Amino acid sequence: MKKRVLWAFTCMTLMLLAACGEKSAAPPGQVQAPAKTAAQAQAGEDAGKAIIDEILATFDQCVAEAAALAKDKPEAAVLMPQLEKLYADYGVKMAALNARFLALRDQDIFAFRRANGYMTDNRPQHVHAKDNTLNAAYIYYNLEKGERAVVDMLSLTIVKLLDAAVKQ
């Protein structure tokens, strides 16, 4: 009986040591990635901020060009194809920026999350500025002409370009 208790105690002690003993940093055959330095983390954050700033600047540029097209108040039949062409051109630019944005996600998920936060903080100001810039066109095409399609193109479709740039 004493041998069984001693044998059980020895086995339990060995199992406890094996379970709580020192763990290796990585399983055999795997290489552990080095930890990021503060400089690398800051570089990733700066890259994310630069991409978002470029997306917002491109959006602002598109808004300015749309406002320039609508400034002389052309007929809706003339303005709509011009806006469609403008949005198609900017759609290509936004798709390229989206590829860079998604590449950031693949490279550094934490920088990507910070970039998303930066976009969340700054997007409303740019959308509001769009509404202020295009307000005269909204009034003319909605209230005077009754051209709801033009107003939708100026107010909603242009924001979809911004959404396309940060689509995940």
C-alpha positions in Angstrom: 0.0 0.0 0.0 2.9 2.4 0.8 4.4 1.6 -2.5 1.2 2.6 -4.4 0.9 5.9 -2.5 4.6 6.7 -3.0 4.3 5.7 -6.7 1.1 7.9 -7.1 2.8 10.8 -5.3 5.9 10.5 -7.6 3.7 10.4 -10.7 1.7 13.4 -9.6 4.9 15.4 -8.8 6.4 14.6 -12.3 3.1 15.6 -14.0 3.0 18.9 -12.0 6.6 19.7 -12.9 6.0 18.9 -16.5 2.8 21.1 -16.6 4.3 24.1 -14.7 7.9 23.9 -15.9 9.6 26.4 -18.1 8.0 26.8 -21.5 10.1 27.3 -24.6 9.5 30.5 -26.5 8.4 28.8 -29.6 7.5 25.2 -30.4 10.4 23.2 -32.0 10.6 23.9 -35.7 8.9 27.4 -35.5 10.7 30.7 -35.4 9.2 33.4 -33.2 8.7 36.8 -34.9 10.8 39.6 -33.3 8.8 42.1 -31.2 8.2 45.5 -32.8 10.2 48.4 -31.6 8.5 51.7 -30.8 9.9 53.2 -34.0 8.4 50.4 -36.1 5.0 50.9 -34.4 5.2 54.7 -35.0 6.1 54.1 -38.7 3.1 51.9 -39.1 0.8 54.5 -37.5 2.3 57.2 -39.6 1.7 55.1 -42.8 -1.9 54.6 -41.8 -2.5 58.2 -41.1 -0.8 59.1 -44.4 -3.1 56.8 -46.4 -6.2 58.2 -44.7 -5.1 61.8 -45.3 -4.6 60.9 -49.0 -8.0 59.3 -49.2 -9.6 62.4 -47.6 -7.6 64.8 -49.8 -8.7 62.9 -52.9 -12.3 63.0 -51.7 -12.0 66.8 -51.2 -10.5 67.2 -54.6 -13.4 65.2 -56.2 -15.9 67.4 -54.3 -14.2 70.6 -55.6 -14.3 69.3 -59.2 -18.0 68.4 -58.8 -18.7 71.8 -57.5 -16.9 73.4 -60.4 -19.0 71.3 -62.8 -22.2 72.4 -61.1 -21.2 76.0 -60.6 -22.6 77.3 -63.9 -25.8 75.4 -63.3 -25.9 73.4 -66.5 -29.0 71.4 -67.4 -29.3 68.0 -65.7 -28.9 66.1 -69.0 -25.5 67.9 -69.4 -24.3 67.6 -65.8 -25.1 64.0 -65.2 -22.7 62.4 -67.8 -20.0 64.8 -66.6 -20.5 63.7 -63.0 -20.6 60.0 -64.0 -17.3 60.4 -65.8 -15.8 62.3 -62.9 -16.9 59.7 -60.4 -15.6 56.9 -62.6 -12.2 58.5 -62.7 -12.1 59.0 -58.9 -13.5 55.5 -58.4 -10.3 54.2 -60.0 -8.2 56.4 -57.7 -10.2 55.3 -54.6 -9.8 51.6 -55.6 -6.0 52.1 -55.7 -6.1 53.8 -52.3 -8.3 51.0 -50.9 -5.6 48.5 -52.1 -3.0 50.4 -50.1 -5.4 50.6 -47.1 -6.0 46.8 -47.2 -2.2 46.2 -47.6 -1.7 48.1 -44.3 -4.2 45.7 -42.7 -2.1 42.7 -43.9 1.1 44.3 -42.7 0.2 45.7 -39.4 -3.3 45.1 -37.9 -2.7 47.6 -35.1 -1.7 50.4 -37.4 -4.7 49.5 -39.5 -7.0 49.8 -36.5 -5.5 53.2 -35.6 -6.0 54.3 -39.2 -9.7 53.3 -39.0 -10.0 55.3 -35.8 -8.3 58.3 -37.5 -10.8 58.0 -40.4 -13.7 57.8 -37.9 -12.5 61.0 -36.3 -12.0 62.9 -39.5 -14.6 61.7 -42.0 -17.5 63.7 -40.6 -15.7 67.0 -41.1 -15.0 66.2 -44.8 -18.5 65.0 -45.5 -19.9 68.2 -43.8 -17.5 70.3 -45.8 -18.8 68.6 -49.0 -22.4 69.6 -48.1 -21.3 73.2 -47.5 -19.4 73.3 -50.8 -22.2 71.8 -52.8 -25.1 73.6 -51.0 -25.8 76.1 -53.8 -26.0 73.2 -56.3 -28.3 71.3 -53.9 -30.6 74.3 -53.7 -30.7 74.9 -57.4 -31.2 71.4 -58.6 -33.6 70.3 -55.8 -35.7 73.4 -55.2 -35.6 75.2 -58.5 -35.3 72.4 -61.0 -36.7 69.4 -59.1 -33.9 67.2 -60.4 -33.6 64.7 -57.5 -31.3 62.5 -59.5 -28.7 65.3 -59.7 -29.0 66.0 -56.0 -28.5 62.3 -55.2 -25.5 62.2 -57.5 -24.0 65.2 -55.7 -24.9 64.2 -52.2 -24.9 60.4 -52.0 -22.9 58.9 -54.9 -19.9 61.0 -54.1 -19.8 59.7 -50.5 -19.9 56.2 -51.9 -16.5 56.9 -53.3 -15.2 57.7 -49.8 -16.8 54.4 -48.6 -15.2 52.5 -51.4 -11.7 53.7 -50.4 -12.0 52.2 -46.9 -14.1 49.2 -47.8 -12.8 46.1 -46.0 
